[in-house]
Amino acid sequence: MRKQDTNPKIEKVLISMIRDLPPWKKGQQVSRMTQACRQLALAGLRDRYPHVSAEELRRKLAVLWLGKELAAKIYGWDSGKENI
């Protein structure tokens, strides 16, 4: 059994509100959440690697987001070189 931090009645209202949103609004919310996740990931990389260049941070973010193999394939990098 999981512990809920949201009252079940409130959760039902929230789910109903989300279901009632038009598709474009749901897409907008997903896009904003994805952007927030990207910003958090980038902030974490900056904390771990404070002295690397902006280009190197973008590379590390691509590897984190896509995985070594896919990032290397898309950007033409040597997948064995990249460490996060």
N, C-alpha and C positions, 0 to 999 in steps of 0.2 A: 504494500500500500504506500503510495507516495503522499508526502505532506504538501498540502496546497497553501500557497501564500495569498491566494485570491479567493474571496468568498464565491462559492458556486453560483449564486444568483447573479453576481456581478460578472462572472466569467461567461455565463449564458448571454447576458446583454452584450458584452464585448464581441463574442462570436457572431451574434446576430447582426451587430453593426458592421462587422467585417464582411459578412456574407451579402449584406445589402449594398456594399460599395460598388460603383460601376467598375468595369474592368480597367479602364484607364487609370483610375485612382489606386487600385490595387497594384498596378504596374509601377506607378509613381512611388508608392510606399516601398516596394521591393527594391527599386532603384536607389532610393535614399538609404535603405538599410545596407545594401551592398556597398555603397559609397562610405558609409560609416564604418563598416567592417574593414574596408581597404585602408581608411585613415588610421584605424586602431592598429592594424598590422604594420603599417609604415611607421607609426610612432614606436611600436615595440622594436622594430628593426633599428630605428635611430638610437634607442636606448642601448641596444646590444652592440651596435657598431657606430659609436659617435664620431669616428674620424674618417669614415668612408665618404666618397663623393656622392653627389646626387645620382649620377649614372649607376654607380655600384648599388645604391639603395634600390633603384628601379629594377636592377637585375635580381637582387635578392628577393624583392617583392614578387617578381614574376615567377621565380623558382618556388617561393612559398605558396603562391596562388595556384600555379599550374603544375607544379612538380618539375623535377630536374629535366626529365626526358622531353616533356612537351614544350617547356620553355626553351630548351636547347634547339628543338626542331623548329619552333616558330621564329626564334630570333637568330638562329644560326650560330649558337654558342657551343663551346666544348662542354658537354654535360658533366664530364668528370672533374672540371675545374671548380664548379660552384659549390660552396658550403654555406649553410645558414647557421 
